[in-house]
Amino acid sequence: MSPGVQRLRRSVADRWVAGVCGGIAEYLGLDPTLVRVVYVLLAIFSAAFPGILVYLVLWFLIPEREYY
């Protein structure tokens, strides 16, 4: 992979449960709290968005960031 390519990874430093929202925030360059609030509101107010199930799938699919 070339050095300029950014990949979606779960956050190691900014995590509450599994680092999914923290990783999405890092990838998009947003505040992690904003991403968490939007995710929770989307999960609560949208009948078509099964929040917990989507979070579990993302937890399984998105690899954790590796720090050396």
PyMOL commands that set and color helices and strands:
alter all, ss='L'
color gray80, all
select helices_A, chain A and resi 20-28+32-45+51-61
alter helices_A, ss='H'
color red, helices_A
deselect
rebuild
show_as cartoon
